[in-house]
Amino acid sequence: MTAAVTSSHNDCNTLDGNTHGTGVSAGATFPEHYQALLDKKAHQLQQLLAEYLTEFPDTLEVFASAPEHFRMRAEFRVWHEDDGSHYIMFDQATRARIAMTRFPVGSQRINELMQPLMEAICQHDILRRKLFQIEFLTTQSGEALVSLLYHKQLDETWVAAVRPLREQFGIDIIGRARKQKRLLDKDWVTEELTIDGRVWRYNQVENSFTQPNAGINEKMLGWAKDVTTRTGNNGKPGDLVELYCGNGNFTCVLAGNFDRVLATEIAKSSVHSAQINFEMNGVENVTIARMSSEEFTQALNRERDFRRLSHVDLDSYNFSTILVDPPRAGLDPATEALVQRFDRIVYVSCNPLTLKENLKTLTQTHKIERLALFDQFPYTDHMETGVLLIRR
């Protein structure tokens, strides 16, 4: 059984529940309507930002998603009934349970695994009992990591029962319970993204934020690489500051456009993944600091000294560009003031409403030169937006 189910979340940079952002059609997709829905979304974005586009010389760049099988990750609640168990989601309006036998917006790998895996789990009471959620993290190359979440503690008997499933399905499996995490092998997958003919490899860790639509992620990275190809004065590269760098998704690809990159990220697990990704991709001109945007602003203003920046000589940088990819709340006033200090601003937004609010301030000193819509979540109201602003 399939049905349209939505879910809402307040922060882009969190691992989502059923969806990411403003929700997604959980069961049914409508490829024959996809282009019309995308056109409507593009029109809505242009209307929303119309007051800031009077100086904008070019048309909105629109990047379409694959109409099906675009989500690399998903999570489902589990409903037990008699001797069977089912994947379920909840209708946001009625909170009714919707049984899921397939998930057309999910990757091919998720759909291949869903029912056979559930059938295998149901054959073992120790695997089925107290299981309340199943999460999938997959890649374009077919890797899959499955997390099984329980309302019970997991012992060696559980490990012995679940290990054959790892071999049977060719997946990595994690068991989670309250204050407990059982690994059979590893808690990450390696995604491969192709941008301008080059393959980039990314370590993606379970329960950490990753871009859910890999195809659109490739297009976002290609766009960001293009808009930063000529930076600084007289076309000289200069240096890049990146706030909220996550696992280095943008950092790896953009580093080659600059002399040096200084990136910040607050989550320890993301900093670790970023460092792995820099090494895997041969990126050697990036320094990453584990700190918030507010702390970085204080450091740049010389208001506070941070031990985490003791290895960084801020005065030695020739910053030409700043990249921000904030959570749904957008930029706070202090960060707005910070980004206005740079000649070029690349702003990747997952919430057009907070983007609009930020543009009230940013367009006082900068003007929009490029604007893009990335359809991260087809069949939803979600708008992932890229903006390049240059100093007036």
C-alpha positions as CSV (number, residue, x, y, z in Angstrom):
1,M,0.0,0.0,0.0
2,T,1.3,3.5,-0.8
3,A,0.1,6.9,0.0
4,A,1.2,10.5,0.1
5,V,2.6,11.3,3.6
6,T,4.3,14.4,4.7
7,S,6.6,15.3,7.6
8,S,8.0,18.7,8.7
9,H,11.3,19.6,10.3
10,N,12.8,22.8,11.6
11,D,16.4,22.3,10.7
12,C,17.9,21.5,7.3
13,N,21.1,20.2,8.9
14,T,19.6,17.2,10.7
15,L,19.0,13.7,9.8
16,D,15.3,13.7,8.8
17,G,12.4,11.5,9.8
18,N,10.2,10.5,6.9
19,T,11.4,13.4,4.8
20,H,13.7,16.5,4.8
21,G,12.5,20.0,4.7
22,T,8.8,20.6,4.1
23,G,7.9,17.0,3.3
24,V,7.8,14.6,0.4
25,S,5.3,12.3,-1.2
26,A,6.1,9.1,0.6
27,G,4.3,6.6,-1.6
28,A,3.1,7.9,-4.9
29,T,5.1,9.8,-7.4
30,F,3.7,11.5,-10.5
31,P,6.4,11.7,-13.1
32,E,3.9,12.9,-15.8
33,H,3.2,16.0,-13.6
34,Y,6.8,16.6,-12.5
35,Q,7.7,19.4,-15.0
36,A,4.6,21.3,-14.4
37,L,5.1,21.2,-10.6
38,L,8.7,22.3,-11.0
39,D,7.7,25.2,-13.3
40,K,5.2,26.3,-10.6
41,K,7.9,26.1,-7.9
42,A,10.2,28.2,-10.0
43,H,7.5,30.8,-10.6
44,Q,6.8,30.9,-6.8
45,L,10.5,31.5,-6.0
46,Q,10.7,34.3,-8.5
47,Q,7.6,36.0,-7.1
48,L,8.9,35.6,-3.6
49,L,12.2,37.3,-4.3
50,A,10.9,39.7,-7.0
51,E,11.9,42.8,-5.0
52,Y,15.5,41.8,-5.0
53,L,15.7,40.8,-8.7
54,T,15.2,44.3,-10.3
55,E,18.9,44.5,-10.9
56,F,19.2,40.8,-11.8
57,P,20.3,40.5,-15.5
58,D,19.6,36.8,-16.1
59,T,16.9,34.2,-15.8
60,L,16.5,31.9,-12.9
61,E,18.6,28.7,-13.3
62,V,16.5,25.7,-12.6
63,F,18.0,22.3,-11.9
64,A,15.5,19.4,-12.2
65,S,15.7,16.2,-10.1
66,A,15.1,12.7,-11.3
67,P,11.3,12.2,-10.9
68,E,11.7,8.9,-9.0
69,H,14.3,7.1,-6.9
70,F,16.1,10.3,-5.9
71,R,16.3,9.9,-2.1
72,M,19.4,8.2,-0.9
73,R,18.1,7.9,2.7
74,A,14.9,7.2,4.4
75,E,13.5,6.1,7.7
76,F,10.3,4.2,8.6
77,R,8.5,3.3,11.8
78,V,7.7,-0.4,12.2
79,W,4.3,-1.6,13.1
80,H,3.8,-5.1,14.5
81,E,0.6,-7.0,13.9
82,D,0.0,-10.7,14.7
83,D,2.9,-12.5,13.1
84,G,3.8,-9.8,10.6
85,S,5.6,-6.5,10.7
86,H,5.3,-3.5,8.4
87,Y,7.0,-0.3,7.4
88,I,4.7,2.6,8.2
89,M,4.6,6.4,7.9
90,F,2.1,8.7,9.4
91,D,-0.3,11.0,7.4
92,Q,0.6,14.4,8.7
93,A,-3.0,15.7,8.6
94,T,-4.8,12.7,10.2
95,R,-1.8,10.9,11.9
96,A,-3.2,7.7,10.4
97,R,-0.7,4.8,9.9
98,I,0.1,4.1,6.2
99,A,1.7,0.8,5.5
100,M,4.6,1.0,3.0
101,T,5.6,-1.9,0.7
102,R,7.5,0.4,-1.7
103,F,9.0,3.9,-1.6
104,P,9.2,5.3,-5.1
105,V,11.0,8.5,-4.1
106,G,13.6,6.3,-2.4
107,S,16.7,5.0,-4.2
108,Q,16.5,1.7,-6.2
109,R,18.6,0.1,-3.5
110,I,16.2,1.1,-0.7
111,N,13.3,-0.4,-2.7
112,E,15.2,-3.6,-3.4
113,L,15.9,-4.1,0.3
114,M,12.7,-3.1,2.0
115,Q,10.5,-6.2,1.7
116,P,13.1,-8.9,1.6
117,L,14.8,-7.4,4.7
118,M,11.5,-7.2,6.6
119,E,10.7,-10.7,5.8
120,A,14.1,-11.9,7.0
121,I,13.7,-9.9,10.2
122,C,10.3,-11.5,10.9
123,Q,11.8,-15.0,10.8
124,H,13.7,-14.3,14.0
125,D,11.8,-13.2,17.1
126,I,14.9,-11.7,18.6
127,L,15.3,-9.4,15.6
128,R,11.6,-8.5,15.4
129,R,10.7,-8.0,19.0
130,K,10.8,-4.4,20.2
131,L,12.0,-3.2,16.8
132,F,10.3,0.2,16.3
133,Q,12.2,1.9,13.4
134,I,14.4,1.1,10.4
135,E,16.7,3.6,8.7
136,F,18.3,3.3,5.3
137,L,21.4,5.2,4.1
138,T,22.4,4.3,0.5
139,T,24.6,5.5,-2.3
140,Q,24.5,5.9,-6.0
141,S,27.0,3.1,-6.3
142,G,24.7,0.7,-4.4
143,E,26.2,0.7,-0.9
144,A,23.7,0.4,1.9
145,L,23.8,0.9,5.7
146,V,20.7,-0.1,7.7
147,S,20.0,0.9,11.3
148,L,17.6,-1.1,13.4
149,L,16.2,0.8,16.4
150,Y,14.9,-1.1,19.4
151,H,13.1,-0.6,22.7
152,K,15.4,-3.1,24.3
153,Q,19.0,-3.6,25.0
154,L,21.0,-5.6,22.4
155,D,23.2,-8.5,23.4
156,E,25.5,-11.0,21.6
157,T,22.4,-13.2,20.8
158,W,21.1,-10.3,18.7
159,V,24.5,-9.9,17.0
160,A,24.6,-13.6,16.2
161,A,21.0,-13.4,14.7
162,V,21.5,-10.3,12.7
163,R,25.0,-11.1,11.2
164,P,23.7,-13.5,8.5
165,L,21.5,-10.7,7.2
166,R,24.5,-8.6,6.6
167,E,26.0,-11.3,4.4
168,Q,22.7,-12.2,2.8
169,F,21.9,-8.7,1.6
170,G,25.4,-7.2,1.3
171,I,24.7,-4.4,3.7
172,D,26.2,-2.9,6.8
173,I,23.9,-3.1,9.9
174,I,23.8,-1.1,13.1
175,G,21.7,-1.9,16.1
176,R,20.6,1.0,18.3
177,A,18.9,1.1,21.7
178,R,18.8,3.6,24.5
179,K,22.4,4.6,25.2
180,Q,23.6,1.7,23.0
181,K,25.0,1.3,19.5
182,R,26.1,-2.1,18.2
183,L,28.3,-2.2,15.1
184,L,28.8,-5.3,13.0
185,D,31.5,-3.6,11.0
186,K,31.2,0.1,10.2
187,D,28.8,3.0,10.5
188,W,29.4,4.8,7.2
189,V,29.1,4.5,3.5
190,T,31.2,6.0,0.7
191,E,29.3,8.0,-1.8
192,E,30.6,8.9,-5.3
193,L,29.6,12.1,-7.0
194,T,30.6,13.2,-10.5
195,I,31.2,16.9,-11.1
196,D,32.6,18.1,-14.5
197,G,33.8,14.6,-15.3
198,R,35.7,14.1,-12.0
199,V,34.6,11.6,-9.4
200,W,34.6,12.8,-5.8
201,R,34.3,10.3,-2.9
202,Y,32.6,11.1,0.3
203,N,32.5,9.5,3.7
204,Q,28.9,9.6,4.9
205,V,28.3,8.6,8.5
206,E,25.1,7.1,9.9
207,N,23.0,9.6,11.9
208,S,24.8,12.6,10.5
209,F,23.6,15.1,7.9
210,T,24.2,14.3,4.2
211,Q,22.5,15.7,1.2
212,P,19.6,13.3,0.5
213,N,19.2,13.8,-3.2
214,A,22.6,12.8,-4.7
215,G,21.7,13.8,-8.3
216,I,20.7,17.3,-7.2
217,N,23.8,17.4,-5.0
218,E,26.0,16.9,-8.0
219,K,24.2,19.8,-9.8
220,M,24.5,22.0,-6.8
221,L,28.2,21.3,-6.5
222,G,28.7,21.9,-10.3
223,W,26.9,25.3,-10.0
224,A,28.9,26.4,-6.9
225,K,32.1,25.4,-8.7
226,D,31.1,27.4,-11.7
227,V,30.1,30.6,-9.8
228,T,33.4,30.6,-7.9
229,T,35.6,29.8,-10.8
230,R,36.7,33.5,-11.2
231,T,37.0,35.1,-7.8
232,G,39.0,37.9,-6.2
233,N,40.4,41.0,-7.8
234,N,41.4,40.8,-11.4
235,G,40.4,37.1,-11.5
236,K,42.9,36.1,-8.9
237,P,41.6,33.3,-6.7
238,G,42.1,34.6,-3.2
239,D,40.9,32.6,-0.3
240,L,37.5,31.2,0.7
241,V,35.7,31.1,4.1
242,E,33.1,28.4,4.4
243,L,30.6,28.4,7.3
244,Y,28.6,25.3,8.2
245,C,30.9,23.1,6.0
246,G,29.4,19.8,7.3
247,N,31.4,16.8,5.9
248,G,33.1,19.0,3.3
249,N,30.5,18.4,0.6
250,F,31.1,21.8,-1.0
251,T,34.6,22.3,0.4
252,C,36.3,19.5,-1.5
253,V,35.0,20.6,-4.9
254,L,35.5,24.3,-4.4
255,A,39.0,24.2,-2.9
256,G,40.6,24.0,-6.3
257,N,39.1,27.4,-7.2
258,F,41.0,29.2,-4.3
259,D,44.5,29.5,-2.9
260,R,43.4,28.4,0.5
261,V,40.1,27.6,2.3
262,L,39.2,28.2,6.0
263,A,36.1,26.1,6.9
264,T,34.1,26.0,10.1
265,E,31.8,23.3,11.4
266,I,30.4,22.8,15.0
267,A,29.6,19.0,14.9
268,K,32.5,16.8,15.8
269,S,31.4,13.9,13.7
270,S,31.1,16.1,10.6
271,V,34.6,17.6,11.2
272,H,36.0,14.1,11.3
273,S,34.2,13.1,8.1
274,A,35.4,16.3,6.4
275,Q,39.0,15.5,7.3
276,I,38.6,12.0,5.8
277,N,37.0,13.4,2.7
278,F,39.8,16.0,2.2
279,E,42.4,13.1,2.4
280,M,40.4,10.8,0.1
281,N,40.1,13.5,-2.6
282,G,43.6,14.9,-2.3
283,V,42.5,18.3,-1.0
284,E,45.4,19.8,0.7
285,N,44.7,23.6,1.0
286,V,41.8,23.5,3.5
287,T,42.0,24.2,7.3
288,I,39.0,23.3,9.3
289,A,38.1,24.7,12.7
290,R,35.4,23.2,15.0
291,M,33.4,26.3,15.9
292,S,30.1,28.0,15.3
293,S,29.6,31.0,13.0
294,E,29.1,33.2,16.0
295,E,32.5,32.1,17.4
296,F,34.2,32.6,14.1
297,T,32.7,36.1,13.9
298,Q,34.2,36.9,17.3
299,A,37.5,35.5,16.2
300,L,37.6,37.5,13.0
301,N,36.6,40.7,14.9
302,R,39.4,39.9,17.4
303,E,36.8,39.9,20.2
304,R,38.0,36.5,21.6
305,D,40.9,34.2,21.3
306,F,40.1,30.6,20.6
307,R,42.5,27.7,21.3
308,R,40.8,25.9,18.4
309,L,42.2,28.6,16.1
310,S,45.7,28.7,17.6
311,H,47.1,27.0,14.5
312,V,45.5,29.5,12.2
313,D,47.0,32.9,11.2
314,L,43.9,34.8,10.2
315,D,45.9,37.8,9.1
316,S,47.7,35.7,6.5
317,Y,44.5,35.0,4.5
318,N,43.3,37.1,1.5
319,F,39.6,36.3,1.7
320,S,37.7,37.0,-1.5
321,T,34.6,34.8,-1.0
322,I,32.4,33.4,1.7
323,L,30.1,30.4,1.3
324,V,27.2,29.8,3.7
325,D,24.8,26.9,3.8
326,P,22.9,27.6,7.0
327,P,20.0,25.7,8.7
328,R,16.4,26.6,8.1
329,A,16.6,29.5,10.5
330,G,19.0,31.3,8.1
331,L,21.7,33.8,9.1
332,D,21.6,35.6,12.5
333,P,22.3,39.3,12.5
334,A,25.9,38.9,13.5
335,T,26.6,36.4,10.7
336,E,24.8,38.7,8.2
337,A,27.2,41.5,9.2
338,L,30.1,39.1,8.8
339,V,29.3,37.9,5.3
340,Q,28.8,41.5,4.2
341,R,32.6,42.0,4.7
342,F,33.4,39.8,1.7
343,D,33.3,40.8,-1.9
344,R,31.5,37.7,-3.0
345,I,28.8,35.7,-1.1
346,V,27.6,32.3,-2.1
347,Y,24.5,31.5,-0.1
348,V,22.9,28.1,-0.4
349,S,19.5,28.1,1.3
350,C,17.0,25.4,2.2
351,N,14.4,27.9,3.3
352,P,13.4,30.7,0.9
353,L,11.5,32.6,3.6
354,T,14.6,33.1,5.8
355,L,16.7,33.7,2.6
356,K,14.3,36.6,1.7
357,E,14.8,38.0,5.2
358,N,18.6,37.8,5.0
359,L,18.5,39.4,1.5
360,K,17.0,42.6,3.1
361,T,20.3,43.1,4.7
362,L,22.7,41.6,2.2
363,T,21.4,43.5,-0.8
364,Q,22.2,46.8,1.0
365,T,25.8,46.1,0.2
366,H,25.7,43.4,-2.5
367,K,23.6,42.6,-5.6
368,I,22.4,39.3,-7.0
369,E,24.5,38.0,-9.9
370,R,23.3,34.4,-10.1
371,L,20.2,32.7,-8.8
372,A,19.4,28.9,-9.0
373,L,16.7,26.6,-7.9
374,F,17.7,23.0,-7.1
375,D,14.7,20.7,-6.8
376,Q,16.0,18.7,-3.9
377,F,12.5,17.4,-3.0
378,P,10.2,16.9,-5.9
379,Y,6.4,16.9,-5.2
380,T,6.9,19.2,-2.2
381,D,7.0,22.9,-1.5
382,H,10.6,22.7,-0.6
383,M,13.0,25.1,-2.5
384,E,16.7,24.6,-2.3
385,T,18.2,27.9,-3.6
386,G,21.7,29.1,-4.6
387,V,22.5,32.8,-4.7
388,L,25.7,34.5,-5.8
389,L,26.0,38.1,-4.5
390,I,28.8,40.5,-5.4
391,R,29.7,43.8,-3.8
392,R,28.1,46.8,-5.3
